[in-house]
Amino acid sequence: MKLLTAALLLLLIAMCLSSAEGVKCKCSRKGPKIRFSNVRKLEIKPRYPFCVEEMIIVTLWTRVRGEQQHCLNPKRQNTVRLLKWYRVWKEKGR
């Protein structure tokens, strides 16, 4: 009886942890085209087992809307150019 109770408790804990991990995949919808000059911060998060692709989260700043975060599709040409531009920009110390 104790073995069955322990097994059910472990199963319950595993189910709770798996549902909490599913929340980590933020990029379910991809963001719009962006201007490179509006980029404040760029975060590249690795692929998780429950996410199909890596997450590229960009923080933009505009006078009208303030700060906004968007997810970008890593396969789009515009995103690839943004990553190259951001690395060069960051190396220059700006």
Gaussian input, Z-matrix of N, CA and C with variables (Angstrom, degrees):
# hf/3-21g

backbone

0 1
 N
 C     1     B1
 C     2     B2     1     A1
 N     3     B3     2     A2     1     D1
 C     4     B4     3     A3     2     D2
 C     5     B5     4     A4     3     D3
 N     6     B6     5     A5     4     D4
 C     7     B7     6     A6     5     D5
 C     8     B8     7     A7     6     D6
 N     9     B9     8     A8     7     D7
 C    10    B10     9     A9     8     D8
 C    11    B11    10    A10     9     D9
 N    12    B12    11    A11    10    D10
 C    13    B13    12    A12    11    D11
 C    14    B14    13    A13    12    D12
 N    15    B15    14    A14    13    D13
 C    16    B16    15    A15    14    D14
 C    17    B17    16    A16    15    D15
 N    18    B18    17    A17    16    D16
 C    19    B19    18    A18    17    D17
 C    20    B20    19    A19    18    D18
 N    21    B21    20    A20    19    D19
 C    22    B22    21    A21    20    D20
 C    23    B23    22    A22    21    D21
 N    24    B24    23    A23    22    D22
 C    25    B25    24    A24    23    D23
 C    26    B26    25    A25    24    D24
 N    27    B27    26    A26    25    D25
 C    28    B28    27    A27    26    D26
 C    29    B29    28    A28    27    D27
 N    30    B30    29    A29    28    D28
 C    31    B31    30    A30    29    D29
 C    32    B32    31    A31    30    D30
 N    33    B33    32    A32    31    D31
 C    34    B34    33    A33    32    D32
 C    35    B35    34    A34    33    D33
 N    36    B36    35    A35    34    D34
 C    37    B37    36    A36    35    D35
 C    38    B38    37    A37    36    D36
 N    39    B39    38    A38    37    D37
 C    40    B40    39    A39    38    D38
 C    41    B41    40    A40    39    D39
 N    42    B42    41    A41    40    D40
 C    43    B43    42    A42    41    D41
 C    44    B44    43    A43    42    D42
 N    45    B45    44    A44    43    D43
 C    46    B46    45    A45    44    D44
 C    47    B47    46    A46    45    D45
 N    48    B48    47    A47    46    D46
 C    49    B49    48    A48    47    D47
 C    50    B50    49    A49    48    D48
 N    51    B51    50    A50    49    D49
 C    52    B52    51    A51    50    D50
 C    53    B53    52    A52    51    D51
 N    54    B54    53    A53    52    D52
 C    55    B55    54    A54    53    D53
 C    56    B56    55    A55    54    D54
 N    57    B57    56    A56    55    D55
 C    58    B58    57    A57    56    D56
 C    59    B59    58    A58    57    D57
 N    60    B60    59    A59    58    D58
 C    61    B61    60    A60    59    D59
 C    62    B62    61    A61    60    D60
 N    63    B63    62    A62    61    D61
 C    64    B64    63    A63    62    D62
 C    65    B65    64    A64    63    D63
 N    66    B66    65    A65    64    D64
 C    67    B67    66    A66    65    D65
 C    68    B68    67    A67    66    D66
 N    69    B69    68    A68    67    D67
 C    70    B70    69    A69    68    D68
 C    71    B71    70    A70    69    D69
 N    72    B72    71    A71    70    D70
 C    73    B73    72    A72    71    D71
 C    74    B74    73    A73    72    D72
 N    75    B75    74    A74    73    D73
 C    76    B76    75    A75    74    D74
 C    77    B77    76    A76    75    D75
 N    78    B78    77    A77    76    D76
 C    79    B79    78    A78    77    D77
 C    80    B80    79    A79    78    D78
 N    81    B81    80    A80    79    D79
 C    82    B82    81    A81    80    D80
 C    83    B83    82    A82    81    D81
 N    84    B84    83    A83    82    D82
 C    85    B85    84    A84    83    D83
 C    86    B86    85    A85    84    D84
 N    87    B87    86    A86    85    D85
 C    88    B88    87    A87    86    D86
 C    89    B89    88    A88    87    D87
 N    90    B90    89    A89    88    D88
 C    91    B91    90    A90    89    D89
 C    92    B92    91    A91    90    D90
 N    93    B93    92    A92    91    D91
 C    94    B94    93    A93    92    D92
 C    95    B95    94    A94    93    D93
 N    96    B96    95    A95    94    D94
 C    97    B97    96    A96    95    D95
 C    98    B98    97    A97    96    D96
 N    99    B99    98    A98    97    D97
 C   100   B100    99    A99    98    D98
 C   101   B101   100   A100    99    D99
 N   102   B102   101   A101   100   D100
 C   103   B103   102   A102   101   D101
 C   104   B104   103   A103   102   D102
 N   105   B105   104   A104   103   D103
 C   106   B106   105   A105   104   D104
 C   107   B107   106   A106   105   D105
 N   108   B108   107   A107   106   D106
 C   109   B109   108   A108   107   D107
 C   110   B110   109   A109   108   D108
 N   111   B111   110   A110   109   D109
 C   112   B112   111   A111   110   D110
 C   113   B113   112   A112   111   D111
 N   114   B114   113   A113   112   D112
 C   115   B115   114   A114   113   D113
 C   116   B116   115   A115   114   D114
 N   117   B117   116   A116   115   D115
 C   118   B118   117   A117   116   D116
 C   119   B119   118   A118   117   D117
 N   120   B120   119   A119   118   D118
 C   121   B121   120   A120   119   D119
 C   122   B122   121   A121   120   D120
 N   123   B123   122   A122   121   D121
 C   124   B124   123   A123   122   D122
 C   125   B125   124   A124   123   D123
 N   126   B126   125   A125   124   D124
 C   127   B127   126   A126   125   D125
 C   128   B128   127   A127   126   D126
 N   129   B129   128   A128   127   D127
 C   130   B130   129   A129   128   D128
 C   131   B131   130   A130   129   D129
 N   132   B132   131   A131   130   D130
 C   133   B133   132   A132   131   D131
 C   134   B134   133   A133   132   D132
 N   135   B135   134   A134   133   D133
 C   136   B136   135   A135   134   D134
 C   137   B137   136   A136   135   D135
 N   138   B138   137   A137   136   D136
 C   139   B139   138   A138   137   D137
 C   140   B140   139   A139   138   D138
 N   141   B141   140   A140   139   D139
 C   142   B142   141   A141   140   D140
 C   143   B143   142   A142   141   D141
 N   144   B144   143   A143   142   D142
 C   145   B145   144   A144   143   D143
 C   146   B146   145   A145   144   D144
 N   147   B147   146   A146   145   D145
 C   148   B148   147   A147   146   D146
 C   149   B149   148   A148   147   D147
 N   150   B150   149   A149   148   D148
 C   151   B151   150   A150   149   D149
 C   152   B152   151   A151   150   D150
 N   153   B153   152   A152   151   D151
 C   154   B154   153   A153   152   D152
 C   155   B155   154   A154   153   D153
 N   156   B156   155   A155   154   D154
 C   157   B157   156   A156   155   D155
 C   158   B158   157   A157   156   D156
 N   159   B159   158   A158   157   D157
 C   160   B160   159   A159   158   D158
 C   161   B161   160   A160   159   D159
 N   162   B162   161   A161   160   D160
 C   163   B163   162   A162   161   D161
 C   164   B164   163   A163   162   D162
 N   165   B165   164   A164   163   D163
 C   166   B166   165   A165   164   D164
 C   167   B167   166   A166   165   D165
 N   168   B168   167   A167   166   D166
 C   169   B169   168   A168   167   D167
 C   170   B170   169   A169   168   D168
 N   171   B171   170   A170   169   D169
 C   172   B172   171   A171   170   D170
 C   173   B173   172   A172   171   D171
 N   174   B174   173   A173   172   D172
 C   175   B175   174   A174   173   D173
 C   176   B176   175   A175   174   D174
 N   177   B177   176   A176   175   D175
 C   178   B178   177   A177   176   D176
 C   179   B179   178   A178   177   D177
 N   180   B180   179   A179   178   D178
 C   181   B181   180   A180   179   D179
 C   182   B182   181   A181   180   D180
 N   183   B183   182   A182   181   D181
 C   184   B184   183   A183   182   D182
 C   185   B185   184   A184   183   D183
 N   186   B186   185   A185   184   D184
 C   187   B187   186   A186   185   D185
 C   188   B188   187   A187   186   D186
 N   189   B189   188   A188   187   D187
 C   190   B190   189   A189   188   D188
 C   191   B191   190   A190   189   D189
 N   192   B192   191   A191   190   D190
 C   193   B193   192   A192   191   D191
 C   194   B194   193   A193   192   D192
 N   195   B195   194   A194   193   D193
 C   196   B196   195   A195   194   D194
 C   197   B197   196   A196   195   D195
 N   198   B198   197   A197   196   D196
 C   199   B199   198   A198   197   D197
 C   200   B200   199   A199   198   D198
 N   201   B201   200   A200   199   D199
 C   202   B202   201   A201   200   D200
 C   203   B203   202   A202   201   D201
 N   204   B204   203   A203   202   D202
 C   205   B205   204   A204   203   D203
 C   206   B206   205   A205   204   D204
 N   207   B207   206   A206   205   D205
 C   208   B208   207   A207   206   D206
 C   209   B209   208   A208   207   D207
 N   210   B210   209   A209   208   D208
 C   211   B211   210   A210   209   D209
 C   212   B212   211   A211   210   D210
 N   213   B213   212   A212   211   D211
 C   214   B214   213   A213   212   D212
 C   215   B215   214   A214   213   D213
 N   216   B216   215   A215   214   D214
 C   217   B217   216   A216   215   D215
 C   218   B218   217   A217   216   D216
 N   219   B219   218   A218   217   D217
 C   220   B220   219   A219   218   D218
 C   221   B221   220   A220   219   D219
 N   222   B222   221   A221   220   D220
 C   223   B223   222   A222   221   D221
 C   224   B224   223   A223   222   D222
 N   225   B225   224   A224   223   D223
 C   226   B226   225   A225   224   D224
 C   227   B227   226   A226   225   D225
 N   228   B228   227   A227   226   D226
 C   229   B229   228   A228   227   D227
 C   230   B230   229   A229   228   D228
 N   231   B231   230   A230   229   D229
 C   232   B232   231   A231   230   D230
 C   233   B233   232   A232   231   D231
 N   234   B234   233   A233   232   D232
 C   235   B235   234   A234   233   D233
 C   236   B236   235   A235   234   D234
 N   237   B237   236   A236   235   D235
 C   238   B238   237   A237   236   D236
 C   239   B239   238   A238   237   D237
 N   240   B240   239   A239   238   D238
 C   241   B241   240   A240   239   D239
 C   242   B242   241   A241   240   D240
 N   243   B243   242   A242   241   D241
 C   244   B244   243   A243   242   D242
 C   245   B245   244   A244   243   D243
 N   246   B246   245   A245   244   D244
 C   247   B247   246   A246   245   D245
 C   248   B248   247   A247   246   D246
 N   249   B249   248   A248   247   D247
 C   250   B250   249   A249   248   D248
 C   251   B251   250   A250   249   D249
 N   252   B252   251   A251   250   D250
 C   253   B253   252   A252   251   D251
 C   254   B254   253   A253   252   D252
 N   255   B255   254   A254   253   D253
 C   256   B256   255   A255   254   D254
 C   257   B257   256   A256   255   D255
 N   258   B258   257   A257   256   D256
 C   259   B259   258   A258   257   D257
 C   260   B260   259   A259   258   D258
 N   261   B261   260   A260   259   D259
 C   262   B262   261   A261   260   D260
 C   263   B263   262   A262   261   D261
 N   264   B264   263   A263   262   D262
 C   265   B265   264   A264   263   D263
 C   266   B266   265   A265   264   D264
 N   267   B267   266   A266   265   D265
 C   268   B268   267   A267   266   D266
 C   269   B269   268   A268   267   D267
 N   270   B270   269   A269   268   D268
 C   271   B271   270   A270   269   D269
 C   272   B272   271   A271   270   D270
 N   273   B273   272   A272   271   D271
 C   274   B274   273   A273   272   D272
 C   275   B275   274   A274   273   D273
 N   276   B276   275   A275   274   D274
 C   277   B277   276   A276   275   D275
 C   278   B278   277   A277   276   D276
 N   279   B279   278   A278   277   D277
 C   280   B280   279   A279   278   D278
 C   281   B281   280   A280   279   D279

   B1=1.4515
   B2=1.5220
   B3=1.3443
   B4=1.4453
   B5=1.5298
   B6=1.3270
   B7=1.4549
   B8=1.5220
   B9=1.3181
   B10=1.4612
   B11=1.5211
   B12=1.3182
   B13=1.4571
   B14=1.5296
   B15=1.3229
   B16=1.4614
   B17=1.5252
   B18=1.3365
   B19=1.4590
   B20=1.5248
   B21=1.3144
   B22=1.4659
   B23=1.5263
   B24=1.3235
   B25=1.4622
   B26=1.5243
   B27=1.3322
   B28=1.4650
   B29=1.5279
   B30=1.3264
   B31=1.4593
   B32=1.5205
   B33=1.3084
   B34=1.4629
   B35=1.5325
   B36=1.3256
   B37=1.4637
   B38=1.5216
   B39=1.3323
   B40=1.4638
   B41=1.5224
   B42=1.3268
   B43=1.4696
   B44=1.5250
   B45=1.3074
   B46=1.4712
   B47=1.5181
   B48=1.3286
   B49=1.4541
   B50=1.5180
   B51=1.3136
   B52=1.4617
   B53=1.5233
   B54=1.3190
   B55=1.4613
   B56=1.5175
   B57=1.3380
   B58=1.4644
   B59=1.5225
   B60=1.3378
   B61=1.4575
   B62=1.5259
   B63=1.3072
   B64=1.4569
   B65=1.5106
   B66=1.3070
   B67=1.4577
   B68=1.5276
   B69=1.3304
   B70=1.4575
   B71=1.5234
   B72=1.3127
   B73=1.4566
   B74=1.5247
   B75=1.3410
   B76=1.4540
   B77=1.5222
   B78=1.2963
   B79=1.4582
   B80=1.5261
   B81=1.2905
   B82=1.4590
   B83=1.5208
   B84=1.3396
   B85=1.4621
   B86=1.5258
   B87=1.3071
   B88=1.4585
   B89=1.5190
   B90=1.3261
   B91=1.4547
   B92=1.5209
   B93=1.3230
   B94=1.4670
   B95=1.5255
   B96=1.3363
   B97=1.4659
   B98=1.5194
   B99=1.3204
   B100=1.4577
   B101=1.5274
   B102=1.3171
   B103=1.4560
   B104=1.5192
   B105=1.3068
   B106=1.4599
   B107=1.5193
   B108=1.3141
   B109=1.4602
   B110=1.5268
   B111=1.3283
   B112=1.4626
   B113=1.5259
   B114=1.3246
   B115=1.4669
   B116=1.5211
   B117=1.3124
   B118=1.4659
   B119=1.5271
   B120=1.3347
   B121=1.4647
   B122=1.5212
   B123=1.3144
   B124=1.4612
   B125=1.5182
   B126=1.3298
   B127=1.4603
   B128=1.5183
   B129=1.3228
   B130=1.4556
   B131=1.5154
   B132=1.3089
   B133=1.4625
   B134=1.5286
   B135=1.3263
   B136=1.4656
   B137=1.5229
   B138=1.3171
   B139=1.4614
   B140=1.5077
   B141=1.3045
   B142=1.4551
   B143=1.5217
   B144=1.3135
   B145=1.4727
   B146=1.5299
   B147=1.3221
   B148=1.4548
   B149=1.5209
   B150=1.3343
   B151=1.4668
   B152=1.5208
   B153=1.2963
   B154=1.4557
   B155=1.5283
   B156=1.3293
   B157=1.4538
   B158=1.5219
   B159=1.3446
   B160=1.4641
   B161=1.5218
   B162=1.3310
   B163=1.4565
   B164=1.5187
   B165=1.3187
   B166=1.4571
   B167=1.5207
   B168=1.3297
   B169=1.4594
   B170=1.5163
   B171=1.3177
   B172=1.4491
   B173=1.5231
   B174=1.3362
   B175=1.4570
   B176=1.5196
   B177=1.3252
   B178=1.4627
   B179=1.5146
   B180=1.3179
   B181=1.4481
   B182=1.5181
   B183=1.3286
   B184=1.4596
   B185=1.5149
   B186=1.3076
   B187=1.4657
   B188=1.5203
   B189=1.2989
   B190=1.4676
   B191=1.5253
   B192=1.3286
   B193=1.4650
   B194=1.5162
   B195=1.3086
   B196=1.4589
   B197=1.5164
   B198=1.3331
   B199=1.4654
   B200=1.5182
   B201=1.3355
   B202=1.4609
   B203=1.5154
   B204=1.3248
   B205=1.4583
   B206=1.5168
   B207=1.3430
   B208=1.4563
   B209=1.5238
   B210=1.3087
   B211=1.4590
   B212=1.5199
   B213=1.3255
   B214=1.4532
   B215=1.5199
   B216=1.3230
   B217=1.4495
   B218=1.5255
   B219=1.3422
   B220=1.4621
   B221=1.5185
   B222=1.3199
   B223=1.4604
   B224=1.5275
   B225=1.3139
   B226=1.4605
   B227=1.5232
   B228=1.3333
   B229=1.4557
   B230=1.5245
   B231=1.3261
   B232=1.4559
   B233=1.5348
   B234=1.3214
   B235=1.4649
   B236=1.5240
   B237=1.3234
   B238=1.4665
   B239=1.5261
   B240=1.3387
   B241=1.4661
   B242=1.5282
   B243=1.3312
   B244=1.4619
   B245=1.5228
   B246=1.3215
   B247=1.4638
   B248=1.5265
   B249=1.3386
   B250=1.4682
   B251=1.5232
   B252=1.3250
   B253=1.4525
   B254=1.5244
   B255=1.3258
   B256=1.4567
   B257=1.5277
   B258=1.3325
   B259=1.4673
   B260=1.5262
   B261=1.3264
   B262=1.4628
   B263=1.5147
   B264=1.3098
   B265=1.4596
   B266=1.5238
   B267=1.3326
   B268=1.4605
   B269=1.5350
   B270=1.3449
   B271=1.4595
   B272=1.5248
   B273=1.3166
   B274=1.4566
   B275=1.5323
   B276=1.3172
   B277=1.4512
   B278=1.5047
   B279=1.2985
   B280=1.4626
   B281=1.4790
   A1=111.04
   A2=116.38
   A3=119.86
   A4=111.32
   A5=116.46
   A6=121.04
   A7=110.64
   A8=117.11
   A9=121.75
   A10=111.17
   A11=118.28
   A12=122.39
   A13=110.48
   A14=116.77
   A15=120.77
   A16=110.86
   A17=117.44
   A18=121.49
   A19=110.97
   A20=117.88
   A21=121.19
   A22=111.65
   A23=115.94
   A24=120.07
   A25=110.66
   A26=118.31
   A27=121.72
   A28=111.36
   A29=116.76
   A30=120.74
   A31=111.17
   A32=116.97
   A33=121.79
   A34=111.27
   A35=117.03
   A36=121.20
   A37=110.62
   A38=117.59
   A39=121.16
   A40=111.28
   A41=117.30
   A42=120.85
   A43=110.41
   A44=117.42
   A45=120.56
   A46=111.47
   A47=117.31
   A48=120.52
   A49=111.68
   A50=118.11
   A51=119.95
   A52=111.44
   A53=118.69
   A54=120.06
   A55=111.32
   A56=118.36
   A57=121.29
   A58=110.98
   A59=118.01
   A60=121.26
   A61=111.59
   A62=118.29
   A63=121.56
   A64=113.04
   A65=117.71
   A66=122.29
   A67=110.64
   A68=118.70
   A69=122.06
   A70=113.18
   A71=118.90
   A72=121.20
   A73=108.57
   A74=117.09
   A75=122.19
   A76=113.02
   A77=117.52
   A78=120.99
   A79=112.63
   A80=116.87
   A81=119.16
   A82=110.10
   A83=117.10
   A84=121.86
   A85=108.47
   A86=117.04
   A87=121.05
   A88=110.56
   A89=115.82
   A90=122.08
   A91=113.63
   A92=115.75
   A93=121.98
   A94=111.86
   A95=115.46
   A96=119.69
   A97=107.83
   A98=116.02
   A99=119.15
   A100=110.36
   A101=115.52
   A102=121.74
   A103=107.94
   A104=115.81
   A105=119.63
   A106=111.34
   A107=117.07
   A108=119.87
   A109=112.96
   A110=117.92
   A111=121.76
   A112=113.48
   A113=117.73
   A114=121.37
   A115=110.20
   A116=116.92
   A117=122.75
   A118=111.08
   A119=116.36
   A120=120.61
   A121=108.97
   A122=116.15
   A123=122.21
   A124=107.95
   A125=116.68
   A126=121.75
   A127=108.83
   A128=116.22
   A129=121.57
   A130=106.78
   A131=115.49
   A132=120.47
   A133=108.25
   A134=117.44
   A135=120.20
   A136=112.07
   A137=113.70
   A138=119.75
   A139=109.87
   A140=116.12
   A141=121.60
   A142=107.67
   A143=118.25
   A144=119.44
   A145=113.12
   A146=117.70
   A147=120.32
   A148=112.12
   A149=118.99
   A150=122.74
   A151=108.94
   A152=116.33
   A153=121.05
   A154=111.63
   A155=117.81
   A156=121.68
   A157=110.50
   A158=115.87
   A159=118.97
   A160=109.61
   A161=115.37
   A162=120.75
   A163=109.53
   A164=116.49
   A165=122.42
   A166=106.09
   A167=115.19
   A168=121.03
   A169=107.99
   A170=115.55
   A171=121.58
   A172=108.79
   A173=116.42
   A174=121.73
   A175=107.44
   A176=115.42
   A177=122.13
   A178=109.90
   A179=115.75
   A180=120.48
   A181=108.90
   A182=115.83
   A183=121.69
   A184=108.00
   A185=115.94
   A186=119.49
   A187=111.97
   A188=116.09
   A189=120.29
   A190=111.73
   A191=117.36
   A192=120.86
   A193=114.49
   A194=118.88
   A195=120.70
   A196=110.77
   A197=116.99
   A198=121.26
   A199=110.80
   A200=114.87
   A201=121.58
   A202=108.93
   A203=115.97
   A204=121.12
   A205=109.47
   A206=115.26
   A207=121.54
   A208=109.11
   A209=115.73
   A210=121.76
   A211=107.92
   A212=115.72
   A213=120.40
   A214=110.31
   A215=115.58
   A216=121.51
   A217=108.35
   A218=119.24
   A219=120.86
   A220=114.04
   A221=118.34
   A222=121.42
   A223=113.02
   A224=118.36
   A225=120.80
   A226=110.72
   A227=115.40
   A228=121.12
   A229=111.67
   A230=117.09
   A231=121.35
   A232=111.19
   A233=117.48
   A234=121.41
   A235=110.88
   A236=116.97
   A237=120.84
   A238=109.81
   A239=117.12
   A240=120.76
   A241=111.33
   A242=116.34
   A243=120.42
   A244=110.92
   A245=117.83
   A246=121.37
   A247=111.02
   A248=116.87
   A249=120.05
   A250=110.49
   A251=117.03
   A252=121.54
   A253=111.06
   A254=117.36
   A255=121.64
   A256=111.20
   A257=117.04
   A258=119.75
   A259=111.14
   A260=117.72
   A261=121.28
   A262=110.13
   A263=117.12
   A264=122.94
   A265=111.03
   A266=115.66
   A267=120.66
   A268=110.95
   A269=117.12
   A270=120.76
   A271=111.09
   A272=117.42
   A273=120.60
   A274=111.92
   A275=116.86
   A276=121.38
   A277=114.38
   A278=117.19
   A279=120.42
   A280=111.70
   D1=-41.57
   D2=179.61
   D3=-65.18
   D4=-34.49
   D5=179.24
   D6=-66.33
   D7=-41.20
   D8=177.92
   D9=-65.31
   D10=-40.75
   D11=178.56
   D12=-64.85
   D13=-42.41
   D14=179.23
   D15=-65.02
   D16=-40.17
   D17=178.90
   D18=-64.81
   D19=-42.25
   D20=178.26
   D21=-65.78
   D22=-38.98
   D23=178.14
   D24=-64.53
   D25=-43.13
   D26=177.24
   D27=-63.76
   D28=-38.84
   D29=177.68
   D30=-64.18
   D31=-41.21
   D32=178.40
   D33=-64.23
   D34=-42.91
   D35=178.20
   D36=-64.11
   D37=-41.95
   D38=179.34
   D39=-63.31
   D40=-38.81
   D41=179.29
   D42=-66.76
   D43=-40.66
   D44=179.19
   D45=-65.20
   D46=-42.06
   D47=179.97
   D48=-67.60
   D49=-38.37
   D50=-179.09
   D51=-68.79
   D52=-34.81
   D53=178.07
   D54=-73.33
   D55=-30.81
   D56=178.17
   D57=-72.19
   D58=-32.89
   D59=179.73
   D60=-71.11
   D61=-28.82
   D62=179.82
   D63=-63.86
   D64=-19.71
   D65=-179.55
   D66=-75.13
   D67=-21.59
   D68=-175.79
   D69=-66.94
   D70=-22.07
   D71=-179.20
   D72=-81.33
   D73=94.26
   D74=-174.24
   D75=-80.61
   D76=-25.63
   D77=-169.74
   D78=-90.09
   D79=66.03
   D80=176.08
   D81=-83.56
   D82=-28.27
   D83=178.03
   D84=-122.58
   D85=136.23
   D86=-177.04
   D87=-89.31
   D88=147.48
   D89=-176.17
   D90=-81.53
   D91=179.02
   D92=-177.58
   D93=-81.36
   D94=177.61
   D95=171.15
   D96=-66.24
   D97=148.16
   D98=-175.90
   D99=-130.39
   D100=158.51
   D101=171.59
   D102=-91.01
   D103=134.78
   D104=-178.93
   D105=-63.15
   D106=-31.99
   D107=-176.85
   D108=-69.96
   D109=-18.17
   D110=-179.93
   D111=-88.93
   D112=-2.91
   D113=-175.62
   D114=-74.86
   D115=124.83
   D116=175.37
   D117=-99.26
   D118=-41.52
   D119=-175.51
   D120=-149.06
   D121=144.74
   D122=178.93
   D123=-129.88
   D124=125.31
   D125=179.13
   D126=-119.89
   D127=130.95
   D128=175.45
   D129=-114.85
   D130=114.70
   D131=-179.42
   D132=-107.08
   D133=139.51
   D134=-176.44
   D135=-68.52
   D136=165.49
   D137=177.00
   D138=-69.42
   D139=132.49
   D140=173.24
   D141=-96.35
   D142=162.44
   D143=179.20
   D144=-59.93
   D145=-25.17
   D146=-176.56
   D147=-100.38
   D148=-0.93
   D149=174.99
   D150=-106.88
   D151=141.39
   D152=-176.98
   D153=-72.44
   D154=-39.38
   D155=-176.97
   D156=-137.44
   D157=168.83
   D158=179.79
   D159=-67.50
   D160=155.14
   D161=-177.99
   D162=-100.42
   D163=127.26
   D164=174.98
   D165=-115.70
   D166=108.83
   D167=-176.75
   D168=-110.23
   D169=125.90
   D170=-176.89
   D171=-117.36
   D172=136.42
   D173=176.13
   D174=-105.89
   D175=121.28
   D176=-178.21
   D177=-108.57
   D178=153.79
   D179=174.58
   D180=-132.44
   D181=127.61
   D182=173.54
   D183=-132.21
   D184=157.99
   D185=-179.47
   D186=-66.34
   D187=-36.28
   D188=-175.90
   D189=-75.79
   D190=-47.09
   D191=-172.57
   D192=-102.50
   D193=-11.35
   D194=-177.81
   D195=76.95
   D196=-147.00
   D197=179.76
   D198=-86.60
   D199=136.29
   D200=176.38
   D201=-140.60
   D202=147.20
   D203=175.84
   D204=-109.01
   D205=139.46
   D206=178.13
   D207=-136.93
   D208=148.50
   D209=171.72
   D210=-94.94
   D211=139.82
   D212=179.94
   D213=-115.08
   D214=148.18
   D215=177.61
   D216=-77.72
   D217=118.90
   D218=-176.01
   D219=-68.11
   D220=-14.34
   D221=-177.86
   D222=-89.98
   D223=-13.00
   D224=-178.63
   D225=-74.82
   D226=145.40
   D227=-178.55
   D228=-62.25
   D229=-37.28
   D230=-179.96
   D231=-63.19
   D232=-37.86
   D233=178.83
   D234=-68.98
   D235=-39.89
   D236=178.23
   D237=-62.29
   D238=-42.95
   D239=177.48
   D240=-64.26
   D241=-38.98
   D242=178.37
   D243=-62.08
   D244=-43.14
   D245=179.70
   D246=-62.28
   D247=-43.42
   D248=177.94
   D249=-63.38
   D250=-45.70
   D251=-179.67
   D252=-61.82
   D253=-43.25
   D254=-177.32
   D255=-65.22
   D256=-39.56
   D257=178.79
   D258=-64.31
   D259=-42.33
   D260=178.00
   D261=-65.45
   D262=-44.16
   D263=-179.95
   D264=-61.22
   D265=-40.84
   D266=-178.69
   D267=-70.08
   D268=-36.12
   D269=179.53
   D270=-65.57
   D271=-31.06
   D272=179.64
   D273=-74.96
   D274=-8.74
   D275=175.61
   D276=82.51
   D277=32.58
   D278=-178.77
   D279=-98.92

